Amino acid sequence: MTERKNPPLSDYLCFAVYSANLAFGRAYRPILEPLGLTYTQYVALVALWEKDDQTVGELGEKLFLESNTLTPILKKLEQTGFVERRRDPADERQVRIRLTSKGQGLQDACIGDRLIDATGLGADFAAVQKAIAGLRDNLLAADR
């Protein structure tokens, strides 16, 4: 019987994506810490800058997070004054998330621009982002 040899960890695509995600977190930390934000809180704000006044469910879908994971993030953003949470008057079961003026003002900080530079991808940035998003979408489709 031939012994099967697994490739080294560095050859696994899943590990490359996983470790790149960790590296993003480390790169964002010195930029976000002075603002009192975590990476996940920042991503939630970016999604709200794209479309303000969303339900927790809508936001969770966009961020690929369950509401039990998203709710503590939103509570912290509310405590720090970046968002406000309120019941939807049309459907009391729904909680809506809206940016405050402080949360809207943070959009002008150009945080994302500093990280784009840190990737070192230059003109390839958009193509790599599109390829990774396609990979994510393929994996999600395969899971159905």
PyMOL commands that set and color helices and strands:
alter all, ss='L'
color gray80, all
select helices_A, chain A and resi 9-11+13-35+39-50+56-63+67-79+101-109+111-119+122-142
alter helices_A, ss='H'
color red, helices_A
select strands_A, chain A and resi 54-55+83-88+91-99
alter strands_A, ss='S'
color yellow, strands_A
deselect
rebuild
show_as cartoon
